């Protein structure tokens, strides 16, 4: 309620101070401070910043698949449906897909195929096995993992199971190094190929090495080239969040 954008509007600093100031206990504790108002705004804002950066990263990665492999928007996306308790169906999706049959360029198709084989070996899955994924790969792209949200983890593990049933190898592609060790272990145990946001390393270990050496585009260089613009935008957002008056 301290922010803006809701239909009923958010609390202004003055409204906040009147409400908290009229509460004896909060007033005694000093919780009607403008700094407390700013802290409340910032707490929700930080979550939103990470979320929006993640959404932007997903969009960039998906467009990268389309541009480098000449895929249509439909080809570069993967969705599937599951039944609900109400007897209906719910559509779920991941952030990117490479289906080998959709890659027209033979050299690029073979490069992706070789990478999938190497990745399956890393996952200790025999590429020749009948149950090994043959169609291609699907991606879940994140800016990082800032929490141990079990609901989110369970949903991702279910996504991996559906991917394998559909003939795809599931890949988690964080853009940063931020992921808890326990979370990483759980995804790996569920047979997700877990990449990391390192600039260098093997293509089966690094998001940016995969983009550079398999897709043929240096995504790390793209972010670096535009870093000043990103930083300026974020600084503007943070300045607005941390101002007590929010104006």
C-alpha positions in Angstrom: 0.0 0.0 0.0 3.0 2.3 0.2 3.6 2.2 -3.5 1.7 3.4 -6.5 -0.2 1.6 -9.2 -3.0 -0.1 -7.4 -6.5 0.8 -8.4 -7.2 2.1 -4.9 -3.9 4.0 -4.7 -1.1 3.7 -2.2 -0.4 5.5 1.0 1.4 8.8 0.8 4.1 9.6 3.4 1.7 12.0 5.2 -1.1 9.3 5.3 1.4 6.8 6.6 2.6 9.1 9.3 -1.0 9.9 10.4 -2.0 6.2 10.5 1.1 5.0 12.3 1.2 8.1 14.5 -2.4 7.4 15.7 -1.4 3.9 16.8 0.0 4.3 20.3 2.3 1.3 20.2 3.8 2.1 16.7 4.2 5.7 17.8 6.0 4.7 21.0 8.3 2.5 19.0 9.0 5.3 16.5 7.6 3.3 13.5 5.9 6.4 12.1 9.4 7.6 11.0 9.7 8.6 7.3 12.6 6.2 7.1 10.3 3.3 8.0 8.0 4.4 5.2 11.0 4.4 2.8 12.1 1.0 4.1 8.6 -0.5 3.4 8.7 0.9 -0.1 12.2 -0.4 -0.8 11.4 -3.9 0.5 8.7 -4.4 -2.0 10.6 -2.6 -4.7 13.7 -4.8 -4.4 11.6 -7.9 -5.1 10.1 -6.1 -8.1 13.5 -5.1 -9.4 14.8 -8.6 -9.4 11.6 -9.9 -11.0 11.7 -7.3 -13.8 15.4 -7.9 -14.5 14.6 -11.6 -14.7 11.7 -11.0 -17.1 14.0 -8.8 -19.3 16.6 -11.5 -19.2 14.1 -14.2 -20.3 13.0 -11.9 -23.2 16.5 -11.3 -24.4 17.5 -15.0 -24.2 14.3 -16.0 -26.2 15.0 -13.4 -28.9 18.6 -14.7 -29.0 17.4 -18.2 -29.8 15.2 -16.8 -32.6 17.9 -14.6 -34.1 20.8 -17.0 -34.0 19.0 -20.2 -35.0 16.4 -18.5 -37.3 13.5 -19.8 -35.2 10.0 -18.4 -35.2 8.5 -17.1 -32.0 6.4 -20.2 -31.8 9.3 -22.5 -32.4 11.4 -20.8 -29.7 8.7 -21.3 -27.0 7.6 -24.4 -25.2 4.2 -24.9 -23.5 2.3 -27.9 -22.2 -1.0 -28.4 -20.5 -1.8 -30.2 -17.2 -5.3 -31.1 -15.8 -6.6 -29.2 -12.9 -8.7 -30.3 -10.0 -11.7 -28.5 -11.5 -11.5 -30.7 -14.6 -10.0 -28.1 -16.8 -6.5 -27.7 -18.2 -3.7 -25.3 -17.2 -1.1 -24.1 -19.6 2.5 -23.9 -18.4 5.6 -22.8 -20.3 9.3 -22.4 -20.1 11.4 -19.5 -21.4 13.0 -21.0 -24.5 13.2 -24.1 -26.8 15.5 -25.5 -29.4 13.9 -28.3 -31.3 16.6 -29.9 -33.5 14.2 -30.4 -36.4 13.5 -26.6 -36.5 17.1 -25.6 -37.0 17.5 -25.3 -40.7 21.2 -24.5 -40.8 22.9 -27.9 -40.7 26.1 -26.7 -39.1 24.2 -25.0 -36.3 21.9 -28.0 -35.8 24.9 -30.4 -35.4 26.6 -28.0 -33.0 23.5 -28.0 -30.8 23.2 -31.7 -31.1 26.8 -32.2 -30.0 26.2 -29.9 -27.1 23.1 -31.9 -26.0 25.2 -35.1 -26.1 27.9 -33.6 -24.0 25.3 -32.2 -21.6 23.6 -35.6 -21.2 26.9 -37.2 -20.4 27.4 -34.6 -17.7 23.9 -35.5 -16.4 25.0 -39.2 -16.5 22.4 -40.0 -19.1 23.3 -42.2 -22.1 22.3 -40.3 -25.2 21.7 -43.6 -26.9 19.2 -44.8 -24.3 15.6 -45.1 -25.5 14.5 -42.7 -22.7 17.1 -40.1 -23.5 15.7 -36.8 -24.9 15.9 -36.8 -28.7 13.9 -33.8 -29.8 15.9 -31.0 -28.4 16.2 -28.8 -25.3 14.1 -26.4 -23.3 15.3 -23.5 -21.1 14.3 -21.9 -17.8 16.1 -18.5 -17.7 16.5 -16.7 -14.4 18.5 -13.6 -13.2 19.4 -15.8 -10.2 17.8 -17.6 -7.3 17.4 -15.2 -4.4 15.3 -17.5 -2.2 14.6 -21.1 -1.3 10.9 -21.0 -2.4 9.9 -24.7 -2.2 6.8 -24.1 -4.3 8.9 -22.6 -7.1 11.4 -25.5 -6.9 8.6 -28.1 -7.0 7.1 -26.5 -10.0 10.5 -26.5 -11.8 11.0 -30.2 -10.9 7.6 -31.0 -12.4 8.6 -29.0 -15.5 11.7 -31.1 -15.9 9.7 -34.3 -15.7 7.3 -33.1 -18.4 10.3 -32.0 -20.5 11.8 -35.4 -20.5 8.5 -37.0 -21.3 8.2 -34.7 -24.2 11.6 -35.6 -25.5 13.5 -32.4 -24.4 16.5 -32.0 -22.1 15.7 -29.3 -19.5 18.2 -26.6 -18.8 18.3 -23.9 -16.1 20.3 -20.9 -17.4 20.9 -18.3 -14.6 22.4 -15.0 -15.8 24.2 -14.5 -12.5 26.2 -16.6 -10.0 23.5 -16.2 -7.4 22.0 -19.6 -6.5 21.9 -21.3 -3.1 24.0 -24.5 -3.0 21.1 -26.6 -1.7 18.8 -25.4 -4.4 21.4 -26.1 -7.1 21.8 -29.6 -5.7 18.1 -30.3 -5.8 17.8 -29.1 -9.5 20.8 -31.2 -10.5 19.3 -34.3 -8.8 16.1 -33.7 -10.8 18.2 -33.9 -13.9 18.2 -30.3 -14.9 21.4 -29.2 -16.6 22.4 -26.3 -14.4 24.4 -23.6 -16.1 26.0 -20.7 -14.2 26.5 -17.0 -14.9 30.2 -17.2 -15.5 31.9 -15.5 -18.4 34.2 -18.4 -19.1 34.1 -22.2 -18.7 32.6 -25.1 -20.6 29.5 -24.7 -22.6 27.8 -27.3 -20.4 28.6 -25.2 -17.3 28.4 -21.5 -18.3 25.3 -19.7 -19.6 27.6 -17.2 -21.4 29.9 -19.8 -22.9 26.8 -21.6 -24.2 25.5 -18.5 -25.9 28.9 -17.6 -27.3 30.2 -21.0 -28.5 27.0 -22.8 -29.3 24.5 -20.1 -30.4 27.2 -17.9 -31.8 26.4 -14.7 -29.9 28.4 -13.1 -27.1 25.6 -12.3 -24.6 28.1 -11.3 -21.9 29.5 -8.6 -24.3 26.0 -7.4 -25.0 25.3 -6.8 -21.3 28.8 -5.2 -20.8 28.3 -2.8 -23.8 25.0 -1.7 -22.4 26.0 -1.6 -18.7 26.1 2.2 -18.4 22.5 2.4 -19.6 21.4 -0.4 -17.2 23.1 1.2 -14.3 21.6 4.6 -15.0 18.1 3.2 -15.2 18.5 1.2 -12.0 20.0 4.2 -10.1 16.9 6.2 -11.1 14.6 3.4 -9.8 16.6 3.1 -6.5 16.6 6.8 -5.9 12.8 6.9 -6.2 12.4 3.9 -4.0 14.6 5.2 -1.2 13.1 8.7 -1.0 10.7 8.8 2.0 8.2 11.1 0.1 8.4 8.9 -3.0 7.9 11.9 -5.2 
